[in-house]
Amino acid sequence: MLVSQTGDITTFMFARFCSVILVAPATLIPGVMVTIAGGWLGKTYLKAQLSVKREMSNAQSPILSHFSAALAGLVSIRAYGAQTAIKRESFVRIDKYTRTSRAFNEVNRWMSVRIETMGAVFAAGIAAYLVYGRTASASNTGFALNMAVGFCDLIRHCIYAVNSMEVQANSLERIQQYLEIEHEPKATPDGVPPAYWPASGKLSVETLSAKYSEDGPKVLRDLNFTIKSGERVGIVGRTGSGKSSLTLALLRCILTEGKVYLDGLPTDSVNLSALRSSITIIPQVPELLSGTLRQNLDPFGEYDDAVLNDSLRAAGLFSLQHSEDDARLTLDSAISSGGGNLSVGQRQILALARAMVRRSKLLILDEATSAIDNETDNVIQASLRNELGKDVTLLTVAHRLQTIMDADKIMVLDAGNIVEFGEPGELLNDEAGLFRALVDGSGDKDTLYTMAKRSG
Ligand SMILES: Nc1ncnc2c1ncn2[C@@H]1O[C@H](COP(=O)(O)OP(=O)(O)OP(=O)(O)O)[C@@H](O)[C@H]1O
């Protein structure tokens, strides 16, 4: 649209210029000079204006983010009496923005003053020439003057139009950059697995390596392991050892090499959407959608309320709330964007309920490191132990060793390698083992040994 607008303005300019030349041919040279001068002014203005505009946009976003952060934290600001500090910071940011926007307006004024002066001199020159020099008729003089004044106005409009085009072309460049972001392969009909898949949670991994980018380092190195259907496996390791990367590799969220078989089917031959809908991952802080709790559990309206309530009960939500509590969660409770009106523990319980509704055979739990109160944590652990089907394989990325001491097996990762994989008691017997070192180094060592003995 801007291109056609610029084209229209140029046509009008040309028509007006020709009209002036027809009445007063001697104005051809001054007219061309005015056009060239206008072009030069426009070029200089564009150069200055683009960088000032960039500064202005850079100064604008901190104000907006500061305002939205202040709005989100209004209660804390009042509670801690931080109004003055927030106001002071707002003024600093507004001052910075005002300085740049003042420079922006001054650049505009610089251009307008010159174009208008040039137009006035041009029109006055033509008027003097037609009245005292060529003595054209009154109607021709009026016509030529009208055209000349409009001509200079059009030069200014043309400069503004080209300028807006340049500014908006920058936004197009940004859109282009987003369009060029690498996409995951699209779902194809060939990769649709049979409807019964996965019938079990058996997981086999052969020489699985993974990295985050083509030229990045390997974060998982040639992992080989098999997990029987229904087994509970705890994944432990020091920070950065590759625990979360392993969960992402199983979901093919990062670049992988090697083979992963879920219920006998190689996952790289399965559609990504089919693969991801058959595995449920409960991240440390689960994301929820804004809507009702029912919509979050069953976004496509496939299950009736009895099934949904059953999953909430099995996940342990009802044991945490009293029936007379007005704030208790029900299927009709409103959930705000991201699940912001629920605690992390409640969100994990809902994510667990979601996994139960979907009857996933492979459940990956990234244990919440953020403070979950003991009662909620116990409820989640009890639900995982007692309510999941016997054929559901559970992988728990553990940050607290207590959670996985009664697991069937423990996988210990170190620098992207599996260094130990076996039953907890067996690993504890290895005095030089990493798992033993982790247990011995933890504050609740005695409890952990007792737990391992009891489950062994
Ligand atoms: N988005 C990423 N891009 C590139 N490298 C990453 C990314 N996330 C993690 N890594 C790297 O992958 C390696 C394994 O990290 P990962 O997050 O899997 O460890 P972790 O064992 O889950 O750690 P933590 O217990 O702290 O969560 C680390 O070396 C880390 O630097």
Ligand as a Chemical Component Dictionary entry (heavy atoms), coordinates in Angstrom:
data_LIG
# 
_chem_comp.id                   LIG 
_chem_comp.type                 NON-POLYMER 
_chem_comp.pdbx_formal_charge   0 
_chem_comp.three_letter_code    LIG 
# 
loop_
_chem_comp_atom.comp_id 
_chem_comp_atom.atom_id 
_chem_comp_atom.alt_atom_id 
_chem_comp_atom.type_symbol 
_chem_comp_atom.charge 
_chem_comp_atom.model_Cartn_x 
_chem_comp_atom.model_Cartn_y 
_chem_comp_atom.model_Cartn_z 
_chem_comp_atom.pdbx_ordinal 
LIG N1  N1  N 0 19.062 -25.153 25.681 1  
LIG C1  C1  C 0 20.314 -25.637 25.715 2  
LIG N2  N2  N 0 21.184 -25.349 24.722 3  
LIG C2  C2  C 0 22.449 -25.839 24.724 4  
LIG N3  N3  N 0 22.945 -26.615 25.714 5  
LIG C3  C3  C 0 22.117 -26.938 26.744 6  
LIG C4  C4  C 0 20.769 -26.471 26.793 7  
LIG N4  N4  N 0 20.201 -26.950 27.929 8  
LIG C5  C5  C 0 21.153 -27.681 28.534 9  
LIG N5  N5  N 0 22.284 -27.680 27.829 10 
LIG C6  C6  C 0 23.533 -28.372 28.163 11 
LIG O1  O1  O 0 23.276 -29.769 28.229 12 
LIG C7  C7  C 0 23.977 -30.363 29.296 13 
LIG C8  C8  C 0 23.010 -31.169 30.140 14 
LIG O2  O2  O 0 22.066 -30.271 30.702 15 
LIG P1  P1  P 0 20.715 -30.774 31.379 16 
LIG O3  O3  O 0 19.813 -29.612 31.564 17 
LIG O4  O4  O 0 20.197 -31.944 30.644 18 
LIG O5  O5  O 0 21.276 -31.257 32.788 19 
LIG P2  P2  P 0 20.470 -31.718 34.080 20 
LIG O6  O6  O 0 21.179 -32.936 34.577 21 
LIG O7  O7  O 0 19.030 -31.851 33.790 22 
LIG O8  O8  O 0 20.759 -30.519 35.061 23 
LIG P3  P3  P 0 19.823 -29.949 36.266 24 
LIG O9  O9  O 0 19.833 -30.989 37.345 25 
LIG O10 O10 O 0 20.558 -28.718 36.696 26 
LIG O11 O11 O 0 18.461 -29.686 35.712 27 
LIG C9  C9  C 0 24.662 -29.239 30.057 28 
LIG O12 O12 O 0 26.021 -29.246 29.693 29 
LIG C10 C10 C 0 23.995 -27.987 29.555 30 
LIG O13 O13 O 0 24.941 -26.944 29.470 31 
# 
loop_
_chem_comp_bond.comp_id 
_chem_comp_bond.atom_id_1 
_chem_comp_bond.atom_id_2 
_chem_comp_bond.value_order 
_chem_comp_bond.pdbx_ordinal 
LIG N1  C1  SING 1  
LIG C1  N2  SING 2  
LIG C1  C4  DOUB 3  
LIG N2  C2  DOUB 4  
LIG C2  N3  SING 5  
LIG N3  C3  DOUB 6  
LIG C3  C4  SING 7  
LIG C3  N5  SING 8  
LIG C4  N4  SING 9  
LIG N4  C5  DOUB 10 
LIG C5  N5  SING 11 
LIG N5  C6  SING 12 
LIG C6  O1  SING 13 
LIG C6  C10 SING 14 
LIG O1  C7  SING 15 
LIG C7  C8  SING 16 
LIG C7  C9  SING 17 
LIG C8  O2  SING 18 
LIG O2  P1  SING 19 
LIG P1  O3  DOUB 20 
LIG P1  O4  SING 21 
LIG P1  O5  SING 22 
LIG O5  P2  SING 23 
LIG P2  O6  DOUB 24 
LIG P2  O7  SING 25 
LIG P2  O8  SING 26 
LIG O8  P3  SING 27 
LIG P3  O9  DOUB 28 
LIG P3  O10 SING 29 
LIG P3  O11 SING 30 
LIG C9  O12 SING 31 
LIG C9  C10 SING 32 
LIG C10 O13 SING 33 
# 
